[in-house]
Amino acid sequence: MIGRVHHLIVDCPDPRALARFYSELLGQPITYDSDAFVVVSENDTSSGLGFQLAPDHRRPTWPAPDVPQQMHLDIMVEDVAYATPRVLAFGARKLDGTNVFADPAGHPFCLIRRPRWAAPLSHVGGSEDRN
């Protein structure tokens, strides 16, 4: 293990509106709010759902594959530089963007440095393991 889920990120045309929907649906508060990114989670020190502005968003056409699903995982790691070659060795592929990768099936995910509020990741490596 080199990381754990930080947030599931959902692309959408109106992050606040979609976050309000899921806040009501899940009975959880909005714990982070900006024009382009809103989070719904149990509290401001836990992982949850992130809603990311996608100005040119097109609704998925489930189950028809014309417009595929539009979500990605943020994976928290202690050290992005340490985790990067490992996820590549597992079969990930680097995509355009900062710390953006695709899993072997092509699904995008991002490596995110563990936020201060999250408990340290155990047995995951990092600068202390490279000494």
LOZAPA-553847 format. One record per residue: residue in one letter; x, y, z of N, C-alpha, C, CB in turn; residue number from 1. Coordinates in pm, whole numbers. Glycine has a CB too. Example, Ala and Ser with C-alpha at 12.3 -4.5 7.8 and 13.67 -1.06 7.14 Angstrom:
- r:n.xx:n.yy:n.zz:ca.xx:ca.yy:ca.zz:c.xx:c.yy:c.zz:cb.xx:cb.yy:cb.zz:k
- A:1319:-569:780:1230:-450:780:1320:-330:780:1131:-447:905:1
- S:1285:-225:708:1367:-106:714:1290:3:787:1408:-60:572:2
This chain:
- r:n.xx:n.yy:n.zz:ca.xx:ca.yy:ca.zz:c.xx:c.yy:c.zz:cb.xx:cb.yy:cb.zz:k
- M:85:-119:0:0:0:0:88:123:0:-96:1:122:1
- I:60:214:-93:131:341:-92:37:459:-73:210:358:-221:2
- G:-95:433:-69:-190:542:-53:-327:491:-14:-200:623:-179:3
- R:-420:586:4:-560:552:30:-649:657:-36:-590:543:184:4
- V:-775:624:-53:-868:715:-120:-878:845:-40:-1008:650:-137:5
- H:-864:954:-110:-883:1087:-50:-1025:1133:-81:-776:1190:-105:6
- H:-1059:1148:-207:-1194:1182:-249:-1226:1111:-380:-1210:1336:-264:7
- L:-1351:1087:-404:-1399:1053:-537:-1444:1185:-598:-1517:944:-534:8
- I:-1387:1219:-713:-1413:1349:-776:-1513:1331:-890:-1280:1413:-829:9
- V:-1616:1414:-888:-1723:1407:-988:-1720:1535:-1071:-1863:1387:-920:10
- D:-1701:1523:-1202:-1708:1638:-1291:-1854:1682:-1305:-1647:1606:-1429:11
- C:-1877:1813:-1307:-2013:1863:-1319:-2013:2010:-1360:-2089:1845:-1186:12
- P:-2127:2059:-1412:-2133:2199:-1455:-2154:2297:-1339:-2244:2215:-1555:13
- D:-2204:2251:-1225:-2232:2339:-1111:-2198:2265:-981:-2383:2385:-1111:14
- P:-2072:2277:-935:-2030:2202:-816:-2116:2227:-693:-1888:2235:-782:15
- R:-2156:2351:-669:-2236:2380:-549:-2372:2311:-555:-2256:2531:-533:16
- A:-2436:2317:-669:-2569:2256:-682:-2561:2105:-664:-2631:2289:-819:17
- L:-2464:2041:-726:-2453:1896:-713:-2412:1858:-571:-2352:1840:-815:18
- A:-2325:1937:-509:-2286:1911:-370:-2406:1923:-277:-2174:2009:-326:19
- R:-2490:2023:-299:-2611:2036:-215:-2699:1912:-229:-2692:2163:-254:20
- F:-2715:1863:-352:-2793:1741:-374:-2737:1626:-292:-2795:1704:-524:21
- Y:-2607:1600:-304:-2547:1486:-232:-2540:1511:-82:-2408:1458:-286:22
- S:-2527:1635:-40:-2530:1667:102:-2665:1625:161:-2505:1818:125:23
- E:-2772:1659:92:-2907:1619:137:-2925:1468:129:-3014:1689:52:24
- L:-2883:1409:19:-2900:1266:-3:-2827:1185:103:-2850:1228:-141:25
- L:-2704:1225:137:-2620:1148:230:-2631:1196:374:-2477:1155:187:26
- G:-2695:1311:397:-2703:1366:533:-2566:1409:584:-2764:1263:627:27
- Q:-2480:1455:494:-2347:1501:532:-2331:1647:490:-2237:1412:469:28
- P:-2251:1722:565:-2236:1864:533:-2139:1889:417:-2187:1938:655:29
- I:-2150:2008:363:-2048:2059:271:-1933:2107:358:-2105:2176:176:30
- T:-1816:2051:337:-1702:2081:424:-1594:2165:356:-1642:1954:473:31
- Y:-1607:2186:226:-1516:2275:153:-1596:2332:37:-1386:2200:103:32
- D:-1580:2462:11:-1661:2527:-91:-1581:2635:-161:-1789:2586:-29:33
- S:-1561:2619:-290:-1504:2725:-374:-1583:2725:-505:-1348:2703:-400:34
- D:-1558:2822:-591:-1633:2829:-716:-1614:2706:-803:-1590:2951:-794:35
- A:-1495:2646:-798:-1464:2536:-888:-1460:2399:-822:-1333:2561:-953:36
- F:-1470:2393:-690:-1455:2264:-621:-1527:2269:-487:-1305:2229:-601:37
- V:-1612:2169:-463:-1689:2160:-339:-1681:2017:-288:-1838:2204:-362:38
- V:-1669:2001:-155:-1658:1868:-95:-1773:1844:2:-1523:1853:-22:39
- V:-1827:1724:-5:-1925:1675:91:-1859:1558:163:-2061:1632:22:40
- S:-1852:1568:296:-1793:1459:374:-1847:1465:516:-1636:1468:375:41
- E:-1818:1361:591:-1867:1353:729:-1826:1476:810:-1815:1226:796:42
- N:-1701:1519:791:-1651:1638:858:-1531:1689:779:-1612:1609:1007:43
- D:-1471:1799:824:-1361:1857:745:-1228:1786:766:-1346:2003:779:44
- T:-1230:1673:835:-1109:1592:850:-1132:1449:802:-1063:1591:997:45
- S:-1222:1433:704:-1244:1300:649:-1261:1310:497:-1369:1235:713:46
- S:-1239:1199:432:-1254:1192:287:-1401:1189:250:-1181:1069:231:47
- G:-1430:1222:126:-1569:1223:83:-1581:1234:-67:-1644:1335:148:48
- L:-1685:1304:-109:-1710:1328:-251:-1668:1470:-285:-1859:1303:-287:49
- G:-1593:1486:-394:-1555:1617:-442:-1627:1644:-573:-1402:1629:-460:50
- F:-1676:1766:-590:-1748:1804:-710:-1667:1913:-779:-1894:1853:-677:51
- Q:-1620:1881:-901:-1525:1965:-972:-1591:2028:-1094:-1402:1883:-1014:52
- L:-1570:2160:-1109:-1626:2231:-1223:-1570:2178:-1354:-1599:2381:-1210:53
- A:-1661:2142:-1443:-1626:2101:-1579:-1715:2185:-1671:-1647:1944:-1603:54
- P:-1665:2302:-1716:-1749:2395:-1791:-1813:2335:-1916:-1668:2514:-1830:55
- D:-1745:2244:-1981:-1799:2183:-2103:-1861:2045:-2075:-1690:2170:-2209:56
- H:-1907:2026:-1954:-1962:1898:-1911:-2074:1851:-2004:-2014:1907:-1768:57
- R:-2068:1724:-2038:-2177:1658:-2112:-2228:1544:-2025:-2127:1605:-2254:58
- R:-2357:1535:-2007:-2416:1431:-1924:-2378:1293:-1975:-2568:1445:-1919:59
- P:-2342:1201:-1883:-2320:1062:-1926:-2447:1005:-1987:-2274:975:-1807:60
- T:-2430:918:-2083:-2546:859:-2152:-2562:713:-2112:-2529:870:-2305:61
- W:-2556:686:-1985:-2569:551:-1931:-2700:489:-1977:-2561:552:-1777:62
- P:-2701:365:-2020:-2584:275:-2032:-2513:285:-2167:-2628:133:-2011:63
- A:-2564:368:-2258:-2496:384:-2388:-2360:450:-2366:-2584:470:-2488:64
- P:-2257:405:-2435:-2122:457:-2411:-2089:586:-2485:-2024:353:-2447:65
- D:-2187:651:-2547:-2158:772:-2625:-2084:878:-2543:-2288:830:-2680:66
- V:-2130:903:-2422:-2061:994:-2329:-2036:913:-2202:-2147:1126:-2300:67
- P:-1911:878:-2175:-1880:790:-2063:-1898:859:-1927:-1738:738:-2075:68
- Q:-1887:778:-1823:-1894:827:-1686:-1779:925:-1662:-1888:710:-1585:69
- Q:-1797:1019:-1569:-1700:1127:-1550:-1664:1146:-1404:-1755:1257:-1608:70
- M:-1591:1051:-1352:-1545:1058:-1214:-1401:1009:-1211:-1635:973:-1119:71
- H:-1327:1053:-1108:-1193:999:-1088:-1163:997:-940:-1087:1082:-1165:72
- L:-1066:917:-903:-1023:907:-764:-906:999:-737:-986:763:-729:73
- D:-906:1063:-622:-786:1126:-567:-732:1028:-464:-817:1269:-504:74
- I:-606:990:-482:-541:896:-390:-439:973:-308:-473:778:-466:75
- M:-457:974:-175:-361:1046:-90:-240:959:-64:-427:1089:43:76
- V:-124:1022:-72:3:955:-47:87:1047:41:77:921:-181:77
- E:186:988:107:275:1069:190:366:1155:104:359:979:281:78
- D:412:1101:-8:513:1168:-90:484:1135:-236:659:1124:-48:79
- V:438:1233:-311:401:1211:-451:522:1164:-532:343:1339:-513:80
- A:638:1223:-508:759:1184:-583:795:1038:-556:877:1275:-546:81
- Y:775:992:-435:801:852:-400:697:760:-464:801:834:-246:82
- A:571:802:-464:462:718:-514:459:708:-666:330:771:-464:83
- T:502:812:-735:490:816:-881:555:697:-951:552:943:-933:84
- P:683:666:-927:739:551:-999:674:419:-959:888:544:-974:85
- R:620:412:-839:555:289:-796:423:267:-868:531:292:-646:86
- V:342:373:-883:215:353:-955:243:322:-1102:124:477:-942:87
- L:349:380:-1157:386:348:-1295:428:201:-1305:500:440:-1344:88
- A:501:153:-1206:542:12:-1205:422:-81:-1189:643:-13:-1092:89
- F:318:-36:-1122:196:-117:-1106:118:-126:-1236:107:-60:-995:90
- G:148:-40:-1333:78:-42:-1461:6:87:-1495:-20:-152:-1461:91
- A:19:190:-1411:-43:319:-1442:33:385:-1557:-44:412:-1317:92
- R:-34:482:-1617:26:560:-1725:12:707:-1689:-41:528:-1864:93
- K:116:787:-1709:113:931:-1681:26:1000:-1785:257:992:-1680:94
- L:-62:1089:-1738:-146:1170:-1826:-103:1315:-1816:-297:1154:-1789:95
- D:-152:1399:-1905:-125:1542:-1896:-182:1595:-1765:-185:1619:-2017:96
- G:-114:1690:-1705:-158:1749:-1580:-65:1710:-1468:-302:1707:-1548:97
- T:-74:1784:-1359:11:1760:-1243:-38:1640:-1165:16:1883:-1153:98
- N:46:1538:-1156:18:1419:-1076:-109:1346:-1120:5:1456:-930:99
- V:-136:1345:-1250:-253:1278:-1306:-206:1153:-1381:-333:1373:-1401:100
- F:-275:1042:-1357:-238:913:-1413:-364:843:-1462:-164:825:-1309:101
- A:-346:737:-1539:-456:648:-1577:-424:510:-1525:-477:647:-1733:102
- D:-526:441:-1474:-507:302:-1433:-494:217:-1559:-625:252:-1342:103
- P:-465:86:-1546:-445:4:-1666:-565:0:-1761:-413:-136:-1624:104
- A:-686:28:-1711:-804:31:-1797:-832:170:-1852:-926:-19:-1720:105
- G:-748:268:-1817:-762:403:-1870:-835:501:-1781:-831:397:-1997:106
- H:-881:459:-1662:-952:550:-1572:-853:646:-1506:-1031:471:-1463:107
- P:-881:776:-1509:-787:872:-1450:-793:870:-1298:-817:1012:-1501:108
- F:-680:900:-1236:-672:923:-1093:-559:1020:-1067:-650:789:-1015:109
- C:-564:1086:-952:-461:1183:-915:-394:1139:-786:-522:1325:-899:110
- L:-264:1162:-777:-192:1143:-651:-191:1278:-580:-45:1090:-674:111
- I:-237:1278:-456:-250:1398:-375:-170:1379:-247:-400:1430:-343:112
- R:-86:1477:-212:-13:1467:-85:-114:1464:29:88:1585:-67:113
- R:-90:1374:126:-181:1359:240:-201:1494:308:-125:1255:341:114
- P:-329:1536:323:-355:1662:394:-322:1648:542:-502:1705:375:115
- R:-295:1760:605:-256:1758:748:-363:1694:836:-229:1901:798:116
- W:-491:1709:798:-598:1655:883:-606:1504:880:-729:1712:840:117
- A:-549:1440:778:-559:1294:765:-449:1226:846:-550:1252:617:118
- A:-485:1113:905:-386:1035:980:-275:990:885:-453:912:1048:119
- P:-152:982:935:-42:935:849:-72:797:793:90:934:928:120
- L:-22:775:675:-35:644:611:72:553:671:-21:654:455:121
- S:34:435:709:131:344:768:189:253:662:68:262:881:122
- H:317:222:673:386:127:586:372:163:439:333:-13:609:123
- V:388:291:406:370:329:268:494:389:205:258:426:258:124
- G:597:404:280:716:462:222:712:611:224:736:413:82:125
- G:816:669:178:831:813:177:976:844:205:738:881:281:126
- S:1005:969:232:1144:1009:247:1212:935:360:1154:1159:271:127
- E:1138:903:467:1201:832:579:1240:690:543:1107:830:699:128
- D:1176:629:443:1208:492:402:1324:486:305:1087:427:341:129
- R:1367:601:252:1473:601:153:1608:628:214:1444:703:47:130
- N:1614:647:345:1743:672:411:1820:545:430:1722:739:545:131
